[in-house]
């Protein structure tokens, strides 16, 4: 906490968070980080205003300090980016410790290093099959359609043992929930309810007849006498489906685009494959893979942060994007430097809500790009970078089509 006088900010900025120019950093976020790191904002949906916290250390405070509560969001029409809140009321994402600690302990059993390593072979087989199909079809090919869209969906659905026939329906519903257009509110409400109903039936079946899949692991996982109840299990399976394929899908496309538009970086990976894990971590830090913010917290008491007084009851958003570009934490933060000192980035969140599936996502990225660079050593874009079309309708940033040749 800074030793500065506490201020009451009166300026309120409208923050649509709709910037979608390739993977350039949102200039409004950059301005807030440098000029008003704790600022008042108004968003497209939800009632009232919120605070936006942008600096690395302040974001770390908000995400770890018990005076800021996720569970207090329940029942509030909080400022947000989508017409319908994406998160479910029973989700672990709306829990505070120690309640969230119990669920995280149970869910973490599905993402131990040993379990993720066991999944590597299956992921490798999926990658090999997709790249075989891409090679057989011949150049040019759409990397999004051939790799980045199907790979995470297949991987998480196989891990959850979801029937292949159900997967396109599930993917479409998940995407509907992410749209930011006001006209899609009813569709988002319907998609959310139908997804929940699907997973209530599926998880009830796995509880009766468990197998070797992740849902069955969750259904039978115990922490002492603790066991996920039926609602918790259904919502957690739904969260795994959505988060297990969404972020990785978009990052596959974003990372491929970044590598293919930076020849020197691509060359270094082709000549020194051992650099891939470190390079992927830097790419995850550097790429603004989404727009704006996610789920906020509520201040439970008055808190001074960055010289600003946040009052009890105020809504507080954090930006992991700006935290990853904070010059006080990262030297030359806007440069993509795989050799920079290892400092934890916030792309997978922080604290009690750090993404439990991060090891799975990282493993998928490593398998995908190590295999891609080996199989297609001459891979390159088939169009000029400025001709690539980018998503503008949801909270994510990613190329809609990525034409490649080899």
ChimeraX attribute file (.defattr): number of C-alpha atoms within 10 A of each C-alpha:
attribute: neighborCount
match mode: 1-to-1
recipient: residues
	/A:1	11
	/A:2	10
	/A:3	9
	/A:4	11
	/A:5	11
	/A:6	15
	/A:7	13
	/A:8	13
	/A:9	14
	/A:10	8
	/A:11	9
	/A:12	13
	/A:13	15
	/A:14	12
	/A:15	17
	/A:16	17
	/A:17	17
	/A:18	18
	/A:19	18
	/A:20	21
	/A:21	15
	/A:22	19
	/A:23	19
	/A:24	11
	/A:25	20
	/A:26	18
	/A:27	10
	/A:28	14
	/A:29	22
	/A:30	17
	/A:31	12
	/A:32	19
	/A:33	23
	/A:34	13
	/A:35	10
	/A:36	17
	/A:37	23
	/A:38	25
	/A:39	23
	/A:40	23
	/A:41	19
	/A:42	19
	/A:43	20
	/A:44	17
	/A:45	18
	/A:46	17
	/A:47	13
	/A:48	13
	/A:49	19
	/A:50	24
	/A:51	24
	/A:52	26
	/A:53	28
	/A:54	28
	/A:55	28
	/A:56	25
	/A:57	16
	/A:58	19
	/A:59	25
	/A:60	19
	/A:61	18
	/A:62	23
	/A:63	23
	/A:64	17
	/A:65	13
	/A:66	13
	/A:67	16
	/A:68	24
	/A:69	23
	/A:70	22
	/A:71	21
	/A:72	18
	/A:73	19
	/A:74	14
	/A:75	8
	/A:76	10
	/A:77	13
	/A:78	22
	/A:79	25
	/A:80	26
	/A:81	28
	/A:82	23
	/A:83	22
	/A:84	22
	/A:85	22
	/A:86	19
	/A:87	16
	/A:88	17
	/A:89	15
	/A:90	16
	/A:91	19
	/A:92	24
	/A:93	19
	/A:94	21
	/A:95	21
	/A:96	18
	/A:97	16
	/A:98	10
	/A:99	12
	/A:100	18
	/A:101	15
	/A:102	17
	/A:103	23
	/A:104	18
	/A:105	14
	/A:106	21
	/A:107	26
	/A:108	15
	/A:109	18
	/A:110	21
	/A:111	18
	/A:112	15
	/A:113	13
	/A:114	10
	/A:115	14
	/A:116	18
	/A:117	15
	/A:118	11
	/A:119	18
	/A:120	17
	/A:121	12
	/A:122	14
	/A:123	25
	/A:124	18
	/A:125	13
	/A:126	20
	/A:127	25
	/A:128	17
	/A:129	14
	/A:130	19
	/A:131	20
	/A:132	13
	/A:133	13
	/A:134	18
	/A:135	15
	/A:136	9
	/A:137	10
	/A:138	11
	/A:139	14
	/A:140	17
	/A:141	20
	/A:142	18
	/A:143	23
	/A:144	23
	/A:145	17
	/A:146	16
	/A:147	23
	/A:148	24
	/A:149	20
	/A:150	19
	/A:151	25
	/A:152	28
	/A:153	22
	/A:154	19
	/A:155	24
	/A:156	21
	/A:157	22
	/A:158	17
	/A:159	20
	/A:160	19
	/A:161	18
	/A:162	17
	/A:163	9
	/A:164	11
	/A:165	8
	/A:166	11
	/A:167	16
	/A:168	12
	/A:169	12
	/A:170	21
	/A:171	17
	/A:172	11
	/A:173	20
	/A:174	23
	/A:175	16
	/A:176	20
	/A:177	26
	/A:178	21
	/A:179	23
	/A:180	24
	/A:181	13
	/A:182	14
	/A:183	10
	/A:184	17
	/A:185	18
	/A:186	13
	/A:187	15
	/A:188	25
	/A:189	16
	/A:190	15
	/A:191	20
	/A:192	21
	/A:193	13
	/A:194	14
	/A:195	19
	/A:196	19
	/A:197	14
	/A:198	14
	/A:199	21
	/A:200	19
	/A:201	11
	/A:202	16
	/A:203	24
	/A:204	17
	/A:205	12
	/A:206	20
	/A:207	17
	/A:208	10
	/A:209	10
	/A:210	17
	/A:211	15
	/A:212	11
	/A:213	17
	/A:214	24
	/A:215	28
	/A:216	23
	/A:217	19
	/A:218	26
	/A:219	27
	/A:220	15
	/A:221	19
	/A:222	17
	/A:223	12
	/A:224	6
	/A:225	6
	/A:226	11
	/A:227	17
	/A:228	19
	/A:229	9
	/A:230	14
	/A:231	16
	/A:232	18
	/A:233	25
	/A:234	27
	/A:235	23
	/A:236	24
	/A:237	24
	/A:238	25
	/A:239	19
	/A:240	21
	/A:241	24
	/A:242	20
	/A:243	19
	/A:244	24
	/A:245	23
	/A:246	19
	/A:247	19
	/A:248	23
	/A:249	22
	/A:250	22
	/A:251	24
	/A:252	25
	/A:253	23
	/A:254	25
	/A:255	19
	/A:256	22
	/A:257	23
	/A:258	19
	/A:259	17
	/A:260	18
	/A:261	15
	/A:262	10
	/A:263	11
	/A:264	11
	/A:265	16
	/A:266	20
	/A:267	15
	/A:268	14
	/A:269	18
	/A:270	17
	/A:271	9
	/A:272	10
	/A:273	15
	/A:274	12
	/A:275	14
	/A:276	19
	/A:277	18
	/A:278	14
	/A:279	20
	/A:280	17
	/A:281	17
	/A:282	22
	/A:283	19
	/A:284	19
	/A:285	23
	/A:286	22
	/A:287	22
	/A:288	26
	/A:289	23
	/A:290	23
	/A:291	22
	/A:292	26
	/A:293	16
	/A:294	19
	/A:295	18
	/A:296	26
	/A:297	25
	/A:298	25
	/A:299	23
	/A:300	17
	/A:301	13
	/A:302	13
	/A:303	17
	/A:304	17
	/A:305	21
	/A:306	22
	/A:307	17
	/A:308	19
	/A:309	16
	/A:310	25
	/A:311	15
	/A:312	14
	/A:313	16
	/A:314	18
	/A:315	26
	/A:316	26
	/A:317	27
	/A:318	26
	/A:319	24
	/A:320	27
	/A:321	28
	/A:322	28
	/A:323	26
	/A:324	26
	/A:325	26
	/A:326	21
	/A:327	16
	/A:328	12
	/A:329	16
	/A:330	18
	/A:331	13
	/A:332	13
	/A:333	18
	/A:334	15
	/A:335	12
	/A:336	16
	/A:337	16
	/A:338	17
	/A:339	10
	/A:340	15
	/A:341	9
	/A:342	11
	/A:343	12
	/A:344	13
	/A:345	21
	/A:346	21
	/A:347	23
	/A:348	19
	/A:349	19
	/A:350	18
	/A:351	15
	/A:352	19
	/A:353	20
	/A:354	15
	/A:355	18
	/A:356	22
	/A:357	18
	/A:358	18
	/A:359	16
	/A:360	24
	/A:361	24
	/A:362	17
	/A:363	17
	/A:364	23
	/A:365	23
	/A:366	17
	/A:367	18
	/A:368	22
	/A:369	20
	/A:370	17
	/A:371	16
	/A:372	17
	/A:373	16
	/A:374	12
	/A:375	14
	/A:376	13
	/A:377	13
	/A:378	10
	/A:379	16
	/A:380	19
	/A:381	21
	/A:382	15
	/A:383	13
	/A:384	9
	/A:385	15
	/A:386	8
	/A:387	8
	/A:388	15
	/A:389	15
	/A:390	17
	/A:391	15
	/A:392	18
	/A:393	13
	/A:394	19
	/A:395	23
	/A:396	24
	/A:397	26
	/A:398	28
	/A:399	23
	/A:400	18
	/A:401	16
	/A:402	26
	/A:403	21
	/A:404	19
	/A:405	16
	/A:406	14
